[in-house]
C-alpha cells in the first residue's frame, strides 16, 4: 500500500443497535446520533509511520479498539482507490467488528479492478473526491452493490453540469452528494425530474451532513433504509418512499384535471423518447397507468394505439401486421423510486386491462439495459426493423404468452 502524507482517523463508539430501534422522527434520529462518543483523532504519532501499510494499519486499529472500546473509524485523510481496495480486501478476511468510513480521491484513469470491492468488507461509507469527470455510473453501481454508501464531494473543477446531473439522476447508486459551499436542497432542480411536481419533504440524508453522523446512521440502520427514508413536509416525521403506492389505470379522457400535463412532463424527464408527439399520442392512447404516493405521480406507463403509418412501415419491413395491437411505452419512473418494481407492476396492470388486444413494445437494438429488463419481465423480441425516426435498428418485443403467429427471432 503506497504511503500517504499523514494519517488522520477519528475513532467512534456508536450507540448500541438494540437500544436505538427504528426512528420515526427527525428528533429521534438526532437523539440517536448524539449518543455517539468520539475519541481523539489518531495520526502517525499514535499508530506509527509504518501504519500506512494496509494490514499494519488494521492491526494497529484493532489493538486500539481492544484497549479503548471504539470499533468504528472515520478516515479524514484521502486514500486512493487502489489503497481502498487493498484495505477492504484485508479487512474482509478478518473476524472483527471493525467498521470503516473512508475518504477517497478519484483520479483518472482509474486502475482496473478498483470497483471490485468485496461484500461485507467492513467498509460502510466512502466519500469520493473526484478531480475531474466522474467514472461511468456502472463503476459506482458495482461499489454500491457491496453495500457501501457512496457519498460524492464535488469541488473545484469537478463541479460540472455533467457530474452534478449524473449524481442527481442516480440516487440509488450515488446515495448522497454535495457541492462544497451549497446546501443539499439546492441540488434537486439539476435532475430532469425537477420539471415535474416536487416530492413531499426531503431525503433524510439532506439533514445528516456530517460524515461521522452519516457513517453511524448507515451502519445502524442500513444503506437501503437511509436511501429510502425522507423527512415529511412538516420537517419532523419520517416516511419511507414506496410503502404507500397507489396504482391507477384509466382512459386518457377520464384523467383528472392537470394529470395529462404532469404525465407528459414525466415522459419528457425520462429522456428516452422524442417529445414532439407525446401529448397527442397519450390523448389517443388505449389506457394510461400511473402510480402515486402522497398525491404525487412517481411513475407512469401507457398502452398506445399505433398510428396507421407506423403499422404500414412495420408491415413492409417485417411482414408483421400490428393492426389491433397496442404499444406499451412512455414509461417513466422517478429516480428515487427505481428498484421498487414499479415498472413491472405497471406492465402487469396494463396487460390485464388490454381487453384482449396483443401488446408490443419497441426497444432499440443498442439498448442492452432495457432488453435485460424486458427479458426479466418475460417478454421476447419477435422482429427487427430500421426506425427512420430513431435513426437506428429497433426490435419489437412481446410478452411470451401472447406470441403465437409471430415467429420469434
Secondary structure, DSSP 8 states (H G I E B T S, - for coil): ----S---EEEEE---HHHH----BHHHHHHHHHT-EEEEEE-HHHH-GGGGSHHHHHHHHHHHHHHH---EEEEEEEE-HHHHHHHHHHHHTS----EEEEEEEE-SS--TTTT---TTSSEEEEEEEESSS---HHHHHHHHTTT-EEEEEE-GGG--HHHHHHHHH-TTTS-EEEETTS-GGGGGGGSGGGGS---SSEEGGGG--SHHHHHHHHHHH-HHHHHHEEE-TTSSBEEETTSS-EEEEE-GGGS-TTHHHHHHHHHHHH-SS-STTHHHHHHT-SEEEEEEETTEEEEEEEEEE--HHHHHHHHHHH----TT-EEEEEEEE-GGGTTSSHHHHHHHHHHHTSTT--EEEEEETT-HHHHHHHHHTTEEEEEEEEETTTTEEEEEEEEGGG-SSS---
